[in-house]
Amino acid sequence: MLTLQYLRENTTDAKTRISKKNPKHASAIDEVLRLDEAARKAKANMEMYQAEANALAKNVGKLLKAGDLVGAESVKTNTANLKERVRAFEEDYKKTEHQLFEVLVTIPNLPHHSVPEGLTPEENELVCEWGQVPILPEGSVPHWELIKRYDLIDFELGAKITGAGFPVYKGKGARLQRAMINFFLDEATKAGYREVMVPLLVNGESGFGTGQLPDKEGQMYHCTVDDLYLIPTAEVPITNIYREVILKEEDLPVKNAGYTPCFRREAGAWGAHVRGLNRLHQFDKVEIVQIAHPNESYKILEEMVKHVQGLLEQLELPYRILRLCGGDMGFGSALTYDFETYSTAQGRWLEVSSTSNFENFQANRLKCRFKNKEGKNQLVHTLNGSALALPRILATILENNQTTEGIRIPDVLVPYCGFSMIS
């Protein structure tokens, strides 16, 4: 959530930057500032009349002691009238504050100045590419054919148990999935992240804190009886560990990593681009999260990007990095890098990670702060990244490593899964 102080002091800059995401939000900033001014006026009037009422009330006792009953009654009447005005302005203030909040929470984060202009994925900026696209043997097929051939994943069985988009991993498919999870977690530990295991259900306060609510309410599975939500990403519970927490400046950055299943209701349209593992309702992911000092967050973002690059290079997967344009960015992000691996069998790039800096947008919702050197509480910056999301990584590994003898497992995963080929 944007801070009112920033919007008051940097209105032109805020409206210019927000227009990169969607020009309509500039008018919402105007509405927030109008309501903010109205709320402050109502509060000022409330406090002014309250002060007058308090001052008058002090005279009642003096008048009574002096035997001036008429004067005392007159003061009581005037005090009562002032208190009625106080109640009216208090009601107006609360109503206006509520309206302000309702508008403010609909405004996305301001894009960083480096975010490119654009409204569609085609306008994202290519940062770099790495690796060679492998040349596959004749007769190579996409992963949804490979998983049937080698009995690795059963989508029909998952549909029977739950519904479409909930696969059942079997045999070497399950072992390879577990191998990737352990590899990603071990690499995160080496990079200084503390591993955490967090709940898969969160309350509404947690969903609001990281910006999923109310923006993505329709995309989350909602357990209505208990009013809890299945997590769309481990970012939500891990970041909410620090909701309403005041950290010490010397403890920053705080680095956590966690593996969780993730649940998302939006499965997209029909077609080859969403077949097999390309898009699921339930999938596994390792997430890295940092709580950072505002002066260090963009340096930390680059470090997180390098961490994800290292994972993909160890997996021997060709990848590219995109800096997302304003219109393709998430609601809470100030700057996002997307990673895509190239699927040779499908002949296209598949997104496998997003790594983002949210600046103080989530922190303002979470009330997550640190005490700075001057002894004042200051909002932290929050960052997170997929390191990595498993389905499309698995799809690319299967497709890009198929040979006439079977599917070769990347060397780095062999110690984790215990086999070097699927045949």
C-alpha positions in Angstrom: 0.0 0.0 0.0 1.3 3.4 -0.9 2.1 5.8 1.9 0.0 9.0 2.1 3.1 11.0 2.9 4.7 10.0 -0.4 1.6 10.8 -2.4 1.2 14.2 -0.7 4.8 15.2 -1.3 5.4 13.6 -4.7 2.0 13.7 -6.4 3.3 14.5 -9.9 6.0 11.8 -9.8 3.5 9.2 -8.4 1.0 9.9 -11.1 3.6 9.7 -13.8 5.0 6.4 -12.5 1.6 4.8 -11.8 0.6 5.5 -15.4 3.2 2.9 -16.5 1.0 0.2 -15.0 -2.3 1.7 -16.0 -3.2 5.4 -16.6 -6.6 5.0 -14.8 -4.8 4.8 -11.5 -3.7 8.5 -11.7 -7.3 9.6 -11.0 -7.4 7.2 -8.0 -4.4 9.1 -6.6 -6.3 12.4 -7.0 -9.3 10.8 -5.2 -7.1 9.6 -2.3 -5.6 13.1 -1.9 -9.1 14.7 -1.9 -10.3 12.3 0.7 -7.1 12.8 2.7 -7.6 16.5 2.8 -11.3 16.1 3.8 -10.3 13.6 6.6 -7.7 16.0 7.9 -10.1 18.9 8.0 -12.7 16.8 9.8 -10.1 15.7 12.3 -8.9 19.3 12.8 -12.5 20.5 13.4 -13.1 17.6 15.8 -10.0 18.4 17.8 -10.8 22.1 17.8 -14.3 21.7 19.2 -13.1 19.1 21.6 -10.5 21.5 23.0 -13.2 24.3 23.3 -15.5 21.9 25.1 -12.8 20.8 27.5 -11.9 24.4 28.3 -15.5 25.4 29.0 -16.1 22.3 31.1 -13.3 23.5 33.5 -15.3 26.6 34.2 -18.4 24.8 35.5 -16.9 24.0 38.9 -15.7 27.5 39.4 -19.1 29.0 38.5 -20.9 26.6 40.9 -18.5 27.5 43.7 -19.2 31.1 43.1 -22.9 30.4 43.3 -23.5 31.3 39.7 -26.0 28.6 38.8 -27.3 30.3 35.7 -23.8 30.8 34.3 -23.0 27.1 35.1 -26.0 25.9 33.3 -25.2 28.1 30.3 -21.7 26.7 30.1 -23.1 23.1 30.4 -25.4 23.8 27.5 -22.6 25.3 25.3 -20.4 22.3 26.2 -23.1 19.8 25.2 -23.5 21.6 21.9 -19.8 21.6 21.2 -19.7 17.8 22.0 -22.5 17.2 19.5 -20.3 19.0 16.9 -17.4 16.8 18.0 -19.4 13.7 17.4 -20.6 14.9 14.0 -17.0 15.6 12.9 -15.8 12.4 14.4 -18.4 10.4 12.4 -17.4 12.4 9.3 -13.7 11.7 9.9 -14.2 8.0 10.4 -16.4 7.7 7.2 -13.9 9.7 5.1 -11.0 7.6 6.5 -12.8 4.4 5.5 -13.5 5.7 2.0 -9.9 6.8 1.7 -8.6 3.4 2.7 -11.0 1.6 0.3 -9.6 3.6 -2.6 -6.0 3.5 -1.5 -5.9 -0.4 -1.3 -6.9 -0.6 -5.0 -3.9 1.4 -6.2 -0.9 -0.8 -7.2 2.7 -0.1 -6.3 4.6 2.5 -8.2 7.0 1.1 -10.8 10.7 1.8 -10.4 12.1 4.4 -12.7 13.9 1.7 -14.7 10.7 -0.2 -15.6 10.1 0.0 -19.3 6.9 1.5 -20.8 4.4 -1.0 -22.2 1.2 -2.8 -21.4 1.7 -6.3 -22.8 4.3 -9.1 -22.4 5.6 -8.4 -25.9 6.9 -5.1 -24.6 9.0 -6.6 -21.8 12.7 -5.8 -22.0 15.3 -8.5 -22.7 18.1 -8.3 -20.2 20.2 -11.3 -21.1 20.2 -14.9 -22.5 22.3 -17.8 -21.5 23.0 -21.3 -22.9 22.6 -23.1 -26.1 19.3 -24.6 -27.3 19.9 -28.3 -27.6 19.4 -30.2 -30.8 16.9 -33.0 -30.1 16.9 -36.4 -31.9 14.3 -37.1 -34.5 11.0 -38.1 -33.1 11.3 -35.9 -30.0 8.0 -35.1 -28.3 6.8 -32.6 -25.7 6.8 -33.5 -22.0 3.1 -34.5 -21.9 4.0 -37.4 -24.2 7.2 -38.3 -22.3 5.4 -38.6 -18.9 3.0 -41.1 -20.4 5.8 -43.0 -22.1 7.8 -43.3 -18.9 4.9 -43.4 -16.5 6.1 -40.3 -14.5 2.9 -38.3 -13.9 -0.8 -39.2 -14.1 -3.1 -36.3 -14.9 -6.2 -38.5 -15.3 -5.7 -40.0 -11.8 -5.3 -36.5 -10.4 -8.5 -35.4 -12.1 -10.3 -38.5 -10.6 -9.1 -37.7 -7.1 -9.5 -33.9 -7.2 -10.0 -32.3 -10.6 -8.1 -31.0 -13.6 -4.8 -29.4 -12.8 -3.9 -31.6 -9.8 -1.3 -34.2 -11.1 -0.2 -37.3 -9.4 3.6 -37.8 -9.6 4.8 -41.4 -9.6 8.0 -43.4 -9.4 10.9 -41.6 -10.9 8.7 -38.6 -11.6 8.0 -38.3 -7.8 11.7 -38.9 -7.0 12.9 -36.3 -9.5 10.4 -33.8 -8.1 11.7 -34.4 -4.5 15.3 -34.2 -5.8 14.7 -30.7 -7.3 13.0 -29.5 -4.0 16.0 -30.6 -2.0 18.5 -29.2 -4.4 16.8 -25.8 -4.4 16.6 -25.7 -0.6 20.2 -26.8 -0.2 21.3 -24.0 -2.6 19.3 -21.5 -0.7 20.9 -22.6 2.6 24.3 -22.2 1.0 23.3 -18.6 0.0 22.5 -17.7 3.6 18.8 -18.3 3.7 17.2 -19.8 6.7 14.8 -22.6 5.8 11.3 -22.3 7.2 8.2 -24.6 7.0 5.1 -22.5 7.0 1.3 -23.1 7.0 -0.4 -23.7 3.6 -3.5 -21.9 4.8 -3.5 -18.2 5.7 -6.1 -15.8 7.1 -7.4 -12.6 5.4 -4.9 -10.4 7.3 -2.0 -12.3 5.8 -3.5 -12.2 2.3 -3.9 -8.4 2.7 -0.4 -7.9 4.0 1.3 -9.2 0.9 -1.2 -7.7 -1.5 -3.1 -10.9 -2.6 -6.3 -9.5 -1.0 -8.4 -7.8 -2.3 -6.6 -7.8 -5.7 -6.4 -11.5 -6.3 -9.3 -12.8 -4.2 -10.9 -14.6 -7.2 -7.7 -16.5 -7.9 -7.3 -18.0 -4.5 -9.0 -21.1 -3.0 -11.1 -19.9 -0.1 -12.1 -22.2 2.8 -15.3 -20.4 3.6 -16.3 -22.1 6.8 -13.0 -21.0 8.5 -12.5 -18.0 6.3 -9.0 -19.2 5.4 -7.2 -19.2 2.0 -4.9 -21.8 0.4 -1.6 -20.1 -0.3 -0.9 -19.1 -4.0 2.8 -18.9 -3.1 5.1 -19.3 0.0 5.7 -15.6 -0.3 2.5 -15.0 1.6 3.1 -16.9 4.9 6.9 -16.3 4.9 6.6 -12.5 4.5 3.8 -12.5 7.1 6.2 -13.9 9.7 7.2 -10.2 10.1 3.7 -8.7 10.1 3.5 -6.0 12.9 7.2 -6.7 13.8 9.8 -4.0 14.5 13.2 -5.3 13.5 16.7 -4.1 14.6 18.6 -2.3 11.8 21.6 -4.4 12.4 19.6 -7.6 11.8 18.8 -6.6 8.2 18.6 -8.2 5.7 16.5 -11.1 7.0 16.7 -14.1 4.6 14.2 -16.9 4.6 13.5 -19.7 2.1 10.8 -22.3 2.1 9.2 -25.1 0.1 5.5 -25.3 -0.2 2.8 -26.6 -2.6 1.0 -23.6 -4.2 -2.6 -23.4 -5.1 -4.1 -21.2 -7.8 -7.6 -21.3 -9.2 -6.8 -19.6 -12.5 -5.7 -22.4 -14.9 -6.0 -20.4 -18.1 -7.6 -21.3 -21.4 -7.4 -24.5 -23.4 -4.5 -25.1 -25.8 -1.0 -26.4 -26.1 0.4 -23.5 -24.1 -1.4 -24.8 -21.0 -1.0 -28.5 -21.6 0.6 -30.9 -19.2 2.8 -29.2 -16.6 2.6 -25.8 -18.3 -0.2 -24.6 -16.0 -1.6 -26.2 -12.9 -3.9 -25.6 -10.0 -1.5 -27.2 -7.6 2.3 -27.0 -8.0 5.5 -27.1 -5.9 7.8 -24.2 -5.5 10.8 -23.1 -3.4 10.6 -19.4 -2.5 13.3 -17.0 -1.3 12.2 -13.9 0.7 14.3 -11.1 2.1 13.3 -8.2 4.5 15.8 -5.5 3.6 17.0 -2.0 4.5 15.6 0.5 1.9 19.1 1.6 0.9 20.1 -1.9 0.1 17.1 -3.5 -1.6 18.0 -3.0 -5.2 21.5 -4.4 -4.6 19.8 -7.4 -2.9 17.4 -7.8 -5.9 20.4 -8.2 -8.2 21.9 -10.8 -5.8 18.6 -12.7 -5.8 18.6 -12.6 -9.6 22.1 -14.1 -9.7 21.0 -16.8 -7.3 18.3 -17.9 -9.7 20.7 -17.7 -12.6 23.0 -20.1 -10.8 20.3 -22.6 -10.3 19.3 -22.6 -14.0 22.9 -22.9 -15.1 23.6 -25.8 -12.8 20.5 -27.5 -14.3 22.1 -26.8 -17.7 18.9 -25.1 -18.9 19.0 -22.3 -21.5 17.3 -19.2 -20.1 16.6 -15.6 -20.6 15.8 -12.8 -18.2 13.2 -10.2 -18.9 12.6 -6.9 -17.1 8.8 -6.6 -17.0 7.1 -3.5 -18.5 4.7 -1.6 -16.4 1.5 -3.2 -17.7 2.8 -6.8 -17.2 4.0 -6.3 -13.6 2.2 -7.6 -10.5 0.1 -5.5 -8.3 2.6 -5.0 -5.5 5.9 -5.0 -7.4 8.1 -2.0 -8.0 10.5 -4.0 -10.3 10.2 -7.6 -11.5 12.6 -9.8 -13.4 11.1 -12.9 -15.1 13.2 -15.9 -15.9 12.2 -18.1 -18.9 13.7 -21.4 -20.0 13.6 -22.6 -23.6 11.6 -25.7 -24.3 13.0 -27.2 -27.4 10.2 -29.7 -27.9 7.5 -27.1 -27.6 9.6 -24.5 -29.4 8.9 -21.7 -27.0 10.0 -19.9 -23.8 8.4 -21.0 -20.5 8.3 -18.7 -17.4 9.9 -20.4 -14.4 10.6 -17.6 -11.9 9.7 -14.0 -11.0 12.0 -12.1 -8.7 10.7 -8.8 -7.4 11.3 -5.8 -5.2 8.2 -4.5 -3.5 10.0 -1.6 -1.8 7.8 -0.6 1.2 4.5 -1.4 -0.5 4.0 -4.7 1.4 5.7 -3.4 4.5 3.2 -0.6 4.8 0.3 -3.1 4.8 2.2 -5.5 7.1 3.3 -2.7 9.5 6.8 -4.2 9.2 9.4 -1.7 10.3 12.9 -1.3 11.7 14.3 1.1 14.2 16.8 3.3 12.4 19.9 5.0 13.9 17.9 8.0 14.9 15.6 5.8 16.9 12.7 6.2 14.6 10.6 3.4 13.2 11.0 3.1 9.4 9.3 0.8 6.9 11.5 -2.0 5.5 11.6 -3.2 1.9 10.4 -6.7 1.0 11.7 -8.9 -1.9 10.9 -12.4 -3.1 11.7 -14.8 -5.9 10.8 -18.2 -7.2 13.9 -20.3 -6.7 12.4 -22.2 -8.4 8.9 -23.2 -9.4 9.0 -26.8 -10.4 6.5 -27.7 -13.1 8.0 -26.0 -16.1 11.5 -26.7 -14.8 10.6 -30.4 -14.9 8.9 -30.0 -18.3 12.0 -28.4 -19.7 14.4 -31.0 -18.2 12.4 -33.8 -19.6 12.0 -32.3 -23.1 15.5 -30.8 -23.5 17.3 -34.0 -22.3 15.5 -36.7 -24.2 17.7 -39.0 -26.1 17.3 -42.2 -28.1 18.1 -44.1 -24.9 15.8 -42.2 -22.6 15.9 -38.9 -20.6 19.2 -37.8 -19.2 19.1 -36.3 -15.7 21.3 -33.1 -15.1 24.4 -34.1 -13.3 23.6 -31.8 -10.3 20.4 -33.7 -9.6 21.8 -37.3 -9.8 23.1 -37.4 -6.2 19.6 -36.2 -5.1 17.4 -38.6 -7.1 19.8 -41.6 -7.3 19.5 -42.2 -11.1 21.1 -40.6 -14.1 18.6 -41.8 -16.8 14.9 -42.3 -17.2 14.4 -45.2 -19.6 
